[in-house]
Amino acid sequence: MGTTKIGVVKELYRYPVKSMLGERVGELAIGPGGALGDRAWALRETAGGRIVSAKKIARLFEYRARYDRVPIADGDAPVTIILPDGRMLHPDDADAAAVLSVALGFDVTLERAGAGRHSRAIIDPDTIFGDVAIEEVMPGLTRATMPDSFALLRGSFFDSATIHVLATGTIAHLRRLAGDDAQADARRFRPNIVVETAPEATGFVEDGWIGKTLEAGAAVTIVEMQPALRCVMTTHRQDGLPRDLRILRATAQHHRATLGVFAAIGAPGIVRVGDPVRLAE
C-alpha cells in the first residue's frame, strides 16, 4: 500500500467536558475509542435527562476544562473546570453540580461517559444552523419537523465519530470564501488533530482523504473518514474569536455545510506536534 506525505501535525486538542472549551496539547494519546480523555464528561439536564450541548447553550463556550494530569487508558485523571468568573471546580466536588446549575440557570448533573449508555443531546431547531435554513442542510426537514435532540454514540458523549481531523488548507480556503475578517480559525471546529498541509493543497482538502487512511506519527492510523457536518457551534464567540455567522454560511453555501472529517481509529498510539502525516491509498 503506497503512502504520500501530506503534511505534519500542527495542533492537537482534547475536550474533557463536552461542549466546553478544552486544552491544546503537545502530544495526544489515542486509543481505539479516540483521544484518551476526550469528551469523557458531560452535563446532563435534570429536567429532561438529555446531555447539554453548545448547539443550544452557546455560553458553554465561556467554560473551560482541563486535565490535572495526562489521562491514561482505563484510568481516571482529575479534571478542573474553570467558570466564566474564574472560579474552579472538580467533578468530584460535593457541590460541583449545584455550582454549575446556579451558573447556568438550570439544574444539571455532571457525569462521566459510561459503556453501553445511550444518551441524547439537546439542540434548538431555530438556531442549529445559524441563519442557514435547515432545508438547505438537511432536505426533508424544517424548523417545525426538526427534532430538539439527537442521539450520541452509544456509551460516549461523541456526536457521531471518535476523532476529528482538519487541514490548514481547508481553513485558509474557508477564510477566502467567508472574508479575511471572518477569523476562520481551527478552534471554531473543535478538531482533535490539525494537519498543516502544503500551500498548494487548496480547496476543501479533506475531500481527497475520503475512502483512504491517514497515518499520523509512528503508529496511529485514522480510518472511515467522512465529511464532518457543521452546525451553529462554529459561529459562537469563544476565546478571542467573535460570533460570526459567516463561518457556517460560507460552509453551507460552498460545501453542503461540511468541513473536515469525522473518523474512527484503525490503530492506536501517540501523536505529537510535528509528526508527519501520510495518506495511504
WOCOR-V679363 format. One record per backbone hydrogen bond with DSSP energy under -0.5 kcal/mol. CO is the residue of the C=O (numbers start at 1). NH is the residue of the N-H. If there is no record, write none. Layout:
BEGIN
((CO | NH) (CO | NH))
END
This chain:
BEGIN
((2 | 281) (4 | 279) (6 | 198) (7 | 277) (8 | 196) (9 | 274) (11 | 194) (12 | 25) (14 | 23) (15 | 39) (16 | 41) (17 | 20) (21 | 65) (23 | 14) (25 | 12) (26 | 273) (28 | 30) (28 | 271) (29 | 36) (30 | 269) (31 | 34) (32 | 265) (34 | 31) (35 | 38) (37 | 40) (40 | 113) (41 | 18) (42 | 111) (43 | 52) (44 | 109) (45 | 49) (50 | 45) (51 | 122) (53 | 56) (53 | 57) (56 | 58) (57 | 60) (58 | 61) (59 | 62) (60 | 21) (60 | 63) (63 | 21) (64 | 82) (66 | 80) (72 | 75) (75 | 77) (78 | 68) (78 | 69) (80 | 66) (81 | 83) (81 | 89) (82 | 64) (83 | 86) (87 | 83) (89 | 81) (90 | 93) (93 | 96) (95 | 99) (96 | 100) (97 | 101) (98 | 102) (99 | 103) (100 | 104) (101 | 105) (101 | 106) (107 | 46) (109 | 44) (109 | 111) (111 | 42) (114 | 117) (117 | 119) (117 | 155) (119 | 152) (120 | 51) (121 | 150) (123 | 125) (124 | 127) (124 | 128) (127 | 130) (128 | 232) (129 | 132) (133 | 136) (133 | 137) (134 | 137) (134 | 138) (138 | 141) (142 | 146) (148 | 123) (150 | 121) (153 | 156) (158 | 153) (162 | 35) (163 | 263) (164 | 192) (164 | 193) (165 | 261) (166 | 195) (167 | 171) (168 | 172) (169 | 173) (170 | 174) (171 | 175) (172 | 176) (173 | 177) (174 | 178) (175 | 179) (179 | 182) (180 | 183) (185 | 188) (186 | 189) (186 | 191) (187 | 190) (192 | 13) (193 | 166) (193 | 195) (194 | 10) (194 | 11) (194 | 196) (195 | 168) (195 | 197) (196 | 8) (198 | 201) (200 | 202) (203 | 205) (204 | 207) (205 | 208) (206 | 209) (206 | 210) (207 | 210) (209 | 212) (213 | 280) (214 | 216) (214 | 222) (215 | 217) (215 | 278) (216 | 219) (216 | 220) (220 | 216) (221 | 266) (221 | 267) (222 | 214) (223 | 264) (225 | 211) (226 | 262) (227 | 229) (228 | 259) (231 | 234) (232 | 235) (232 | 236) (233 | 236) (235 | 244) (238 | 241) (241 | 238) (244 | 247) (245 | 249) (246 | 250) (247 | 251) (248 | 252) (249 | 253) (250 | 254) (251 | 255) (251 | 257) (251 | 258) (252 | 256) (255 | 258) (257 | 230) (260 | 228) (261 | 165) (262 | 226) (263 | 162) (263 | 163) (264 | 223) (264 | 266) (267 | 221) (269 | 30) (271 | 28) (272 | 275) (275 | 9) (276 | 217) (277 | 6) (277 | 7) (278 | 215) (278 | 280) (279 | 4) (280 | 213))
END
